[in-house]
Amino acid sequence: MPPTFYKVFRRRQVLYPTRRPYLRRAAFADFDGICGEKTLTLSAKPGIIPEFLAFLFQSEEFINFATNRMIGSVNPHVRWRDIAEFEFNLPKPEQQTQIAEALWAVDAVVATGENALKELKVLRNRCADELFGLREKLSDCSRRLGELGELAEIGPVLGVEIDDDALVSFITMADVSEAGNIDQMGTRRFGDVKKGFTIFRDGDILFAKITPCMENGKGAHALQLEGGVGAGSTEFHIIHPRKSGDGRFLFHLTMTSEFRSEAKRFMHGSAGQLRVPASFLRGFKLAIPTPRDRELVGKELDDMATRNGILGSYCESARQLQKFFIDCVFQATPLR
């Protein structure tokens, strides 16, 4: 154990790390243990239900209160005497018990949903790796060894002939998630983005080529673009399927851990500016299924991604419900 881990905590105490309170960290201990010196070990006074008190440190008003009282620049933190002044509406003990039961019930729902989401993501990744991991062993006679360049053109779209005033979709690297989603999509005049940005068409795959975005899994299947055209970061490789039905298959291929690991081996450049060359994408070897099977693989993985998205939205809704409830309960009273 590090020498700073010497503080003993007991079951039913609340643990509150004092560093960077804006990170919203707090825990209710259901066992005895040892923690670091920068963690407060708090015991509820008579008339306070510990299970109720634990949620105080998650309330928006408390977070703001503590953040405004941070000291230190390298490791900003709060002191107990500063946050001990926080005031809030305190219900009667029986009401505290009811509120705590409701909040912990929502917490259990969130935890169950998040665990299920993690398992679904693992299952999807395993399925994808299994479906695309036959580059060496071609036991399936419907597959043959080939290169990604046979299925797609690599590189930005050239010679797009549309009016400069026409609106097109605009996607930055920040707009693309590590789960393969486009979180938001803006629009720009084509004349403003036709130079200095990467141009792509509806159905193309965006593949982040620069570190650490590539290793983190950034990429997307660009669909429903404004006017059928998009522009985005020059740090995207554009994969344009030669057949429209191959888009989903190619997108999910580029999101597999095997593909990303292989791409990492081919990165070159200066430290912090490593990039995947387009030649890697063109020459990537894979077991190529029939066109019909490529469509089926893409659809199946799309369906799994949709289920993941639905469960993710469900988890997020439960978290927002819990946060709303906590903020309502722990409203600070005006100081007088």
Backbone torsions as a table, in degrees:
resi	resn	phi	psi	omega
1	MET	NA	141.0	174.5
2	PRO	-60.8	149.6	-178.2
3	PRO	-62.1	-20.7	-180.0
4	THR	-78.2	-9.4	179.9
5	PHE	-94.1	86.0	-178.2
6	TYR	-131.3	-5.8	-176.7
7	LYS	-84.6	129.6	179.0
8	VAL	-90.7	134.6	171.7
9	PHE	-120.9	156.9	-176.7
10	ARG	-116.8	159.4	177.6
11	ARG	-56.4	137.8	179.1
12	ARG	76.4	11.9	168.3
13	GLN	-87.9	160.2	175.6
14	VAL	-103.8	130.0	179.3
15	LEU	-102.5	126.0	-177.2
16	TYR	-129.0	104.8	175.4
17	PRO	-66.9	128.1	-174.0
18	THR	-85.7	-13.3	179.1
19	ARG	-80.3	136.0	176.3
20	ARG	47.2	68.5	-176.8
21	PRO	-60.6	-21.0	179.7
22	TYR	-66.9	-10.7	176.9
23	LEU	-78.3	-5.2	173.4
24	ARG	60.6	42.7	-178.8
25	ARG	-98.2	131.9	174.7
26	ALA	-166.8	155.8	-178.1
27	ALA	-148.5	148.0	173.0
28	PHE	-102.5	118.9	-175.0
29	ALA	-81.7	125.3	173.7
30	ASP	-107.8	20.6	176.0
31	PHE	-156.9	162.5	174.4
32	ASP	-81.8	151.3	179.1
33	GLY	-173.9	-164.9	-179.4
34	ILE	-127.4	141.8	179.6
35	CYS	-137.0	176.5	-177.1
36	GLY	-76.4	164.5	-174.7
37	GLU	-68.1	-22.5	-178.1
38	LYS	-89.8	10.1	178.2
39	THR	-107.6	125.9	176.2
40	LEU	-78.6	136.4	175.4
41	THR	-110.1	108.3	-169.2
42	LEU	-110.3	131.5	176.7
43	SER	-110.5	134.4	-179.3
44	ALA	-70.7	138.8	175.6
45	LYS	-76.2	164.6	177.6
46	PRO	-54.2	137.1	-178.7
47	GLY	91.4	-4.5	177.8
48	ILE	-114.0	128.4	178.5
49	ILE	-85.4	119.8	-176.8
50	PRO	-56.9	-39.6	-179.3
51	GLU	-63.9	-27.4	175.7
52	PHE	-76.9	-45.1	-177.3
53	LEU	-59.3	-32.8	-175.7
54	ALA	-56.7	-32.5	-176.1
55	PHE	-81.9	-13.6	178.2
56	LEU	-55.0	-39.9	-173.3
57	PHE	-76.5	-1.6	176.0
58	GLN	-102.1	-4.8	-176.2
59	SER	-75.0	147.9	-177.8
60	GLU	-62.5	-39.8	-178.3
61	GLU	-65.7	-39.8	178.8
62	PHE	-68.3	-42.3	179.8
63	ILE	-58.1	-45.3	179.2
64	ASN	-65.0	-41.4	179.8
65	PHE	-59.4	-48.7	-178.0
66	ALA	-68.5	-41.4	-178.8
67	THR	-61.6	-37.8	-179.9
68	ASN	-71.3	-10.3	-178.8
69	ARG	-113.5	15.8	178.1
70	MET	-65.9	148.1	171.9
71	ILE	-128.0	158.5	-179.7
72	GLY	90.5	147.6	-178.5
73	SER	-106.9	-43.5	-179.2
74	VAL	-73.2	-48.3	177.6
75	ASN	-125.6	77.1	-178.0
76	PRO	-59.6	136.2	-177.6
77	HIS	-152.0	171.4	176.2
78	VAL	-118.1	156.5	175.7
79	ARG	-103.7	155.5	-178.7
80	TRP	-58.8	-41.5	-176.5
81	ARG	-64.7	-21.0	178.1
82	ASP	-79.7	-47.9	-176.7
83	ILE	-80.8	-16.7	178.4
84	ALA	-64.0	-18.0	-179.5
85	GLU	-81.4	-6.9	-176.8
86	PHE	-63.0	131.6	179.9
87	GLU	-111.8	143.1	179.0
88	PHE	-154.2	163.4	178.5
89	ASN	-71.5	125.3	-177.0
90	LEU	-109.3	110.6	177.7
91	PRO	-70.0	169.9	175.5
92	LYS	-69.1	156.8	-176.4
93	PRO	-52.8	-40.7	-179.3
94	GLU	-66.7	-34.2	176.1
95	GLN	-71.3	-36.2	175.9
96	GLN	-58.6	-42.2	179.9
97	THR	-62.3	-44.9	-179.7
98	GLN	-64.2	-43.7	179.9
99	ILE	-63.7	-44.8	-179.9
100	ALA	-60.4	-42.6	179.5
101	GLU	-61.0	-42.0	-179.9
102	ALA	-66.4	-44.0	-178.8
103	LEU	-66.8	-39.3	178.7
104	TRP	-70.4	-30.2	176.6
105	ALA	-65.5	-43.6	176.8
106	VAL	-64.3	-38.7	178.7
107	ASP	-60.4	-39.9	179.1
108	ALA	-65.9	-39.0	177.6
109	VAL	-62.6	-44.7	179.5
110	VAL	-61.9	-45.7	-178.6
111	ALA	-63.3	-42.0	179.0
112	THR	-63.3	-44.1	179.6
113	GLY	-64.9	-41.3	-179.6
114	GLU	-68.1	-37.1	176.6
115	ASN	-65.4	-41.5	178.2
116	ALA	-64.3	-37.9	179.3
117	LEU	-64.7	-41.9	177.9
118	LYS	-61.5	-42.6	-179.0
119	GLU	-66.8	-38.3	177.9
120	LEU	-64.4	-40.8	179.6
121	LYS	-65.2	-41.0	177.5
122	VAL	-62.6	-43.5	179.8
123	LEU	-62.4	-43.5	179.6
124	ARG	-62.7	-43.9	179.7
125	ASN	-63.7	-39.2	178.8
126	ARG	-66.2	-41.5	178.3
127	CYS	-62.5	-43.4	-179.8
128	ALA	-63.8	-44.6	179.7
129	ASP	-63.1	-36.1	179.5
130	GLU	-68.7	-43.0	-177.7
131	LEU	-68.6	-34.3	-176.6
132	PHE	-101.7	-1.1	-172.7
133	GLY	-93.4	30.3	-178.2
134	LEU	-108.8	36.0	-176.6
135	ARG	-72.0	-30.2	-176.5
136	GLU	-94.7	-42.7	-177.1
137	LYS	-105.3	108.7	-179.5
138	LEU	-97.4	67.3	-179.3
139	SER	-74.6	-19.9	-179.7
140	ASP	-90.6	117.0	-175.9
141	CYS	-68.2	-13.9	179.2
142	SER	-83.2	0.5	-179.1
143	ARG	-117.6	153.3	176.2
144	ARG	-138.7	153.6	179.7
145	LEU	-77.1	129.7	179.9
146	GLY	-151.5	-170.2	-179.9
147	GLU	-118.0	151.5	-179.0
148	LEU	-58.4	-32.2	179.9
149	GLY	-61.0	-18.9	175.6
150	GLU	-72.1	-27.1	-175.6
151	LEU	-98.7	-16.4	-174.5
152	ALA	-152.6	154.3	169.5
153	GLU	-91.5	141.6	-178.7
154	ILE	-111.6	125.0	177.8
155	GLY	134.3	159.2	-179.1
156	PRO	-65.6	156.0	178.3
157	VAL	-73.7	132.0	179.7
158	LEU	-113.4	152.4	174.4
159	GLY	68.6	34.6	176.7
160	VAL	-71.5	125.7	-176.4
161	GLU	-109.7	87.0	173.2
162	ILE	-135.9	162.3	-176.8
163	ASP	-66.3	142.9	-179.5
164	ASP	-61.2	-27.3	-179.3
165	ASP	-84.9	-6.6	179.8
166	ALA	-69.2	141.3	178.9
167	LEU	-83.5	137.6	175.5
168	VAL	-130.1	160.9	178.1
169	SER	-71.0	147.6	179.6
170	PHE	-130.4	123.0	-174.3
171	ILE	-129.8	119.3	176.3
172	THR	-92.6	171.2	177.0
173	MET	-62.4	-36.0	-179.9
174	ALA	-66.9	-22.6	-179.8
175	ASP	-76.4	-14.3	-176.0
176	VAL	-102.7	129.4	-177.2
177	SER	-87.9	168.2	177.8
178	GLU	-79.5	-4.9	177.1
179	ALA	-97.8	3.2	178.0
180	GLY	89.9	19.9	-179.7
181	ASN	-109.5	154.2	170.3
182	ILE	-97.6	105.7	-173.9
183	ASP	-70.9	-34.0	175.5
184	GLN	-152.7	152.9	-175.7
185	MET	-138.9	116.4	178.8
186	GLY	-92.1	-176.5	176.0
187	THR	-132.2	148.5	177.1
188	ARG	-141.8	159.8	170.2
189	ARG	-67.9	137.1	-178.2
190	PHE	-59.9	-36.0	-179.9
191	GLY	-62.2	-24.4	-178.5
192	ASP	-84.9	-15.7	-174.2
193	VAL	-124.4	-1.4	-175.1
194	LYS	-70.0	-16.1	174.8
195	LYS	-122.1	140.1	177.4
196	GLY	87.9	-1.0	178.3
197	PHE	-134.0	167.2	178.3
198	THR	-92.4	127.3	-178.5
199	ILE	-98.0	138.9	178.1
200	PHE	-146.0	168.8	-177.6
201	ARG	-116.0	167.0	177.9
202	ASP	-58.6	130.5	-180.0
203	GLY	97.0	-8.2	178.4
204	ASP	-75.2	159.6	177.5
205	ILE	-106.8	131.9	176.4
206	LEU	-98.5	127.9	-178.7
207	PHE	-126.5	115.2	-179.6
208	ALA	-66.5	125.0	-174.9
209	LYS	-100.4	-12.5	-173.5
210	ILE	-101.0	148.7	175.0
211	THR	-76.6	145.2	-1.4
212	PRO	-92.9	6.5	-176.7
213	CYS	-59.3	-40.6	-178.8
214	MET	-63.4	-49.7	-178.3
215	GLU	-63.3	-31.5	-178.4
216	ASN	-77.3	-8.7	174.5
217	GLY	97.4	17.0	-178.2
218	LYS	-71.1	130.7	179.0
219	GLY	175.8	165.6	-177.7
220	ALA	-162.4	158.3	172.5
221	HIS	-101.2	109.3	-174.4
222	ALA	-78.8	110.0	-178.2
223	LEU	-129.5	155.5	177.6
224	GLN	55.3	45.6	177.9
225	LEU	-74.4	147.9	177.4
226	GLU	-61.8	118.9	-178.7
227	GLY	68.1	10.8	179.8
228	GLY	76.4	8.0	-177.3
229	VAL	-131.7	146.7	177.0
230	GLY	-136.3	161.0	174.1
231	ALA	-136.2	148.4	-178.1
232	GLY	-162.7	-164.3	-176.2
233	SER	-58.2	144.0	175.0
234	THR	-73.7	-5.8	177.3
235	GLU	-88.3	9.0	172.6
236	PHE	-96.8	132.6	160.8
237	HIS	-82.7	141.2	177.8
238	ILE	-106.2	124.7	177.6
239	ILE	-109.7	111.0	-176.8
240	HIS	-104.7	109.6	-178.5
241	PRO	-60.0	136.6	176.9
242	ARG	-72.2	-28.3	174.0
243	LYS	-119.6	133.3	-175.3
244	SER	-59.4	-30.3	-178.6
245	GLY	-73.0	-6.9	-177.9
246	ASP	-93.3	-2.7	-174.4
247	GLY	-57.8	-50.0	-177.7
248	ARG	-66.5	-39.3	178.8
249	PHE	-59.8	-47.2	-177.9
250	LEU	-68.1	-38.6	178.6
251	PHE	-59.9	-50.5	-177.8
252	HIS	-66.9	-30.7	174.9
253	LEU	-60.2	-46.5	-176.8
254	THR	-70.4	-13.9	-179.9
255	MET	-93.6	-5.5	-178.2
256	THR	-72.8	152.5	178.7
257	SER	-64.8	-33.0	179.3
258	GLU	-64.0	-44.4	-179.3
259	PHE	-64.4	-45.1	-178.5
260	ARG	-66.3	-39.9	179.1
261	SER	-63.8	-41.5	178.7
262	GLU	-66.1	-40.2	179.6
263	ALA	-62.3	-36.9	-179.3
264	LYS	-61.1	-35.3	-179.6
265	ARG	-64.1	-26.0	-175.2
266	PHE	-99.1	-0.1	-179.0
267	MET	-66.5	144.6	176.1
268	HIS	-146.9	164.7	-177.3
269	GLY	131.6	-172.7	180.0
270	SER	-81.4	164.8	-178.9
271	ALA	-57.3	131.5	-179.2
272	GLY	82.0	-8.8	-179.6
273	GLN	-128.4	30.0	178.3
274	LEU	-69.0	139.5	-179.1
275	ARG	-136.4	153.1	174.9
276	VAL	-86.0	125.5	179.4
277	PRO	-74.6	152.0	178.5
278	ALA	-62.3	-27.9	-179.7
279	SER	-62.8	-30.6	176.8
280	PHE	-62.5	-45.2	-178.5
281	LEU	-62.9	-46.3	-178.1
282	ARG	-61.8	-39.1	-173.8
283	GLY	-94.4	2.9	-178.7
284	PHE	-62.3	124.4	-176.7
285	LYS	-90.9	138.0	179.2
286	LEU	-152.1	161.4	173.7
287	ALA	-81.4	115.0	-173.5
288	ILE	-93.6	115.3	176.6
289	PRO	-74.1	176.2	174.6
290	THR	-67.6	159.6	178.5
291	PRO	-53.9	-40.6	179.3
292	ARG	-63.6	-43.4	-179.9
293	ASP	-67.5	-33.4	177.4
294	ARG	-63.8	-39.9	177.4
295	GLU	-64.4	-42.8	-178.9
296	LEU	-65.0	-43.0	178.7
297	VAL	-61.1	-47.2	179.6
298	GLY	-60.4	-42.6	-179.5
299	LYS	-65.6	-43.3	-178.7
300	GLU	-62.2	-44.3	179.9
301	LEU	-70.9	-31.5	173.2
302	ASP	-63.0	-44.1	179.6
303	ASP	-61.8	-40.5	178.6
304	MET	-65.6	-39.6	178.5
305	ALA	-64.8	-37.3	178.2
306	THR	-63.9	-43.3	178.4
307	ARG	-63.1	-39.5	176.4
308	ASN	-61.0	-41.3	-179.6
309	GLY	-65.1	-40.6	179.4
310	ILE	-63.9	-45.6	179.6
311	LEU	-65.9	-37.7	177.4
312	GLY	-62.2	-40.8	177.5
313	SER	-65.1	-38.8	177.7
314	TYR	-61.6	-45.0	179.1
315	CYS	-63.2	-42.6	-179.4
316	GLU	-64.8	-39.2	177.8
317	SER	-63.3	-40.8	179.1
318	ALA	-65.7	-40.3	177.9
319	ARG	-63.7	-42.1	-179.7
320	GLN	-66.6	-37.5	176.7
321	LEU	-62.3	-45.7	178.9
322	GLN	-61.5	-44.4	-179.9
323	LYS	-62.1	-42.6	179.1
324	PHE	-61.4	-44.3	179.6
325	PHE	-62.2	-46.0	-179.8
326	ILE	-61.0	-45.9	-178.2
327	ASP	-64.2	-34.3	177.9
328	CYS	-68.8	-40.1	-176.7
329	VAL	-70.4	-45.3	-171.7
330	PHE	-101.3	51.0	175.4
331	GLN	-75.4	133.5	178.6
332	ALA	-73.5	140.1	175.7
333	THR	-87.3	146.9	-180.0
334	PRO	-61.1	137.9	176.6
335	LEU	-73.3	135.7	-178.0
336	ARG	-127.0	NA	NA
